[in-house]
Amino acid sequence: MHQRILLSFFIFLSLFAFAQTYEVQYVSSYNGKVNADQPFTIVWANEKENFILNTKIREQKAEFPYEITKIEKPSNTIISYAFLKPDEIISTSDSESVRKQTFEFTNETKKILGYTCKKSSHQNQFKYH
């Protein structure tokens, strides 16, 4: 049962690839330190939706429980799928949190993958857009 659900989900994700989709991989850090044992976080993004998962999930080597997040556009609805056991999946949907975020752009810019990005802050956190 687990393999059928996971296979269905990955078939859906492969259909996602027909749109112009970008893949970004990164590692997370805390206080400037990277945990060497963590898998890469993967973001697949196109004009309709984004998916957030990690390399262990993509390679079907993740241990339970694990989570895949989808962001639907233009509504910016966040849907999280939690795979608890081989035959147990739950999900949540949040259409408010992204809409409530506000960013203040600074004059600082940085080139990322050939794009000029502008630095912004949100509750003392800085990001490039």
N, C-alpha and C positions, 0 to 999 in steps of 0.2 A: 504494500500500500504506500509506504513512504517513498519508494523509488518512483512509483507512478505519479504521485503528487509533485515530487521534485522534478521529474522529467517533464511534466506538464508545464511547470513554472519555467523551466529552462527553454522549452519550446517557445513559450510566450516571449521570453527575453530574446530569443533568436529572431523572432519576427520584428522585435524592436530595432534590430540591426538594419532593416531595410530603409529606415529614415536616416538622414545624415546624423550620425551619432558620434559623439566624442567620448573617449575614455580617458579618465585621469586617475592615476594611481599615486597614493601618498602614504607615508607613515605618520602616525600621531606622536606627539611628544608632550611631556608634562614637566613644567619648570625647566625646559631646555634639554630634557633627557629623553632619549628614545629607548623604548623597551625592545631589545634586539629579537625577542621571541615572537613579536606580534606579526600577524599577516598584513600585507598591504591593504589599505582601504581602496575600494574601486568605486568611482562614480561614472555611470553611463548617463550622458545627457543629450537630449535633442529638443526640438521646439515644443514637443507635447508632454514630455515627462522625463524625470530623472530617476535613476535607481542607485541605491547605495548599499554595497555589500563588501565582502572581502575576498581575498584570493582563495582562502580555504573553502568558502561557500561555492565559488565559481568552479573549483576543482572537485567539488562534491566530497571533500574531506573534513568538513566541519563537524564537530561534535555537538550534540544537543545540549542545551537549547542554543539557537542562533536566530538572528534577525535580518530581514531584508527590508529596506525602506524605499518607498516610492513617493515621489512628489509629482502630482498632476498639475499641469499648467493649462490655462492661465489662472486657474482657481487657487494655485499654491496649496492644495490639500495634501497633507502628509498622511500616508497610509503605511503603517508598520505591520509587517507580517512576522509573527514569532513562531518558529518551528520548535515546539516543546519536546515532542517525541516523534517517532516515525509516523504515527497516525494522528497526531494532534497539532493543529495549527490554529492560532488565534490572531486577530488583527484589530487594530485601532485606527481611527480616522480623526484628523484634526485639521479643520479648515480655518482656524483662528490665529494660531501662533505666528505664522509667517506674515500675515496681514498686519499684525500688531507691531512688528519690528520696525524701528526707524534707524536710519544710518545718517551720520554726518560725514560728508566728504571733506577731505583735506586737500591741500595743493600738492601733496607728495605723490609722485608717480613711480612706477616700476615696470620694466619690460618683463612679461611672463609669456613664454612660448610665442614670442614675436608680437604680442599685443601690449599696448600701453594701458596699464591698469592704474586706477586712481585709488589711493588709500582712503578707507573710511573707518569710522569708529562706531561701536555699538556697545554701550555699557562697559566702557574701558577696555574693549577688545578691538584690535585693529585687524582689518582684512583688506585685500586688494580686490577691486571690481573692474 
